[in-house]
Amino acid sequence: MQVYNTLTRKKEIFKPLDPNIVKIYVCGPTVYDKTHIGHARTYVTFDVIRRYLELKGFNVFYVVNITDIEDKIIAKSLKTGKSWKEVADEYTADFFKAVDALNIKRAHIYPRVSEHIEDIIHFIEKLIEKGHAYEAEGNVYFDVDSFSDYGKLSNISRDQLKPQEEGPGKKNPYDFALWKKAKPGEPYWQSPWGPGRPGWHIECSVMSSKYLGAQFDIHGGGQDLIFPHHENEIAQSEAYFGVNPWVKYWLHTGMLIMGTEKMSKSIGNVITVEEILKSYKPMEVRFYLLSCHYRSQLAFSDEALKHAKAAYNKILNAISSLQSILSEVEAVYKVSRNSIELIRKISEIRAKFIEAMDDDFNTPVAVSALHSLTSLVNKEVIPSSDVAAALAAIRVYEDASRILGVFEEKFKGEGDFQLISSLINLALAVRQKHRERKEWEIADWIASELRKLGIELSDMKDKTIWRLVGK
């Protein structure tokens, strides 16, 4: 399996530091507004990466932070009259609502900045002791010149650096804040340098290392975080721990584009997850987000969402038809020559799916393999009612569901599904008796009533098959 490493700017064979566990940290939300679809893309992406690693047999420990104290949260607090904590709690709840709606598996830990202030202060003190940071008028800054590898992630040379933020007493304009002196009316914590609060970059270095150790496998986030945020994290952490590299693989998601600009709260061109779920089902949105390689820009449009919706539902219908074949009371698992040929084709499609996922989690190619499978199912498996081929195909869809997290509704509650299948087949048997007696009105009424329940019938030459299509 290969992953593209932003740090080395090439694909590399994935080999975790510890073969028994993969440690992942992803930069979480700054909770000052509602979660938008651009954020969702990042968290869906790393959810798929996590799921795939787990399917490959890795134990995964996954951490996503919550930035619950920051300039934008304070600004929102002043604007609304709410406390910074009320603002943070409100939008943290919105974030988790989006996470659950989009079927994103919860991280093992969601550390909050406000709950790690002592850890952050200790980290900063050590950086000062090591000569990598300095205090100036109640602020503490990281001395970029003290870290010779600065710029290695973003590929920015020292002479290309621009001022990161204004501040009194800075040695260099590109030095960045580790601790910010409190301003009147702002929340603060006591520290050796006076009242203040953490800078943005230090929090991730502290919280990731607290839960994952001095070195770990994967650090992720959006491409807009490469500089300065992730660059600064590397400088702080490698200076503190004396390790190189601090993180083995850096993975970054491409931006979601609205027109010609990235989707961003600061620009104001965002579409929230809450808003988009008024028009589309959560799994249709998730399927859309996986239609493009995670490192590429994804153009947002209603047309693209409609296309993803249609493609997604086509696959769901194929799964329903396969389940119908497998649920038939008289189904006999015979393996004919035709079965062998169909199973061979299905196996080749599954291999293409896995090959795509092994190639830097290439979901669009993996999804394309599923479309090929759906075409094969509709053209050859369903018309032949081949039980062996249907079983092989359903297993591919089931594995894809576990990885992509988009078809799970079709595979949950298998015991309930068996009961439902038996009841539907009983109704079909009754309907068939009426058809044999040419009592078409009653037979049509049964079909109509089943359709109202979301069960669509297809009368074939010698049998009737059904599928769940929703009400």
Buried (B, 14 or more C-beta within 10 A) or exposed (E): BBBBBBBBEEEBEBEBBEEEBBBBBBBBBBBBBBBBBBBBBBBBBBBBBBBBBBEBEBEBBBBBBBBBBBBBBBEBBEEEEBEBBEBBBBBBEBBBBBBEBBBBBEBEBBBBBBEBBEBBBEBBBBBBEEEBBBBBEBBBBBBBEBBEEBBBBBEBEEEEBEEBBEBEEBEBEBBBBBBBBBEEEBBBBEBEBBBBBBBBBBBBBBBBBBBBEEBBBBBBBBBBBBBBBBBBBBBBBBBBBEEEBBBBBBBBBBBBBBEEEBBBBEEEBBBBBBEBBEEBBBBBBBBBBBBBBBBEBBBBEEEBBBEBBEBBBBBBBBBBBBBBBBBBEEEEEEEEEBBEEBBEBBEBBBEBBBEBBBBBBBBEBBBBBBBBBBEBBBEBBBEBBBBBBBBBBBEBBBBBBBBBBBBEBBBEEEEEBEEBBEEBBEBBEEBBEBBEEEEEEBBEEBBEEBEEEEBBBEEEEEEBBBBBEEE
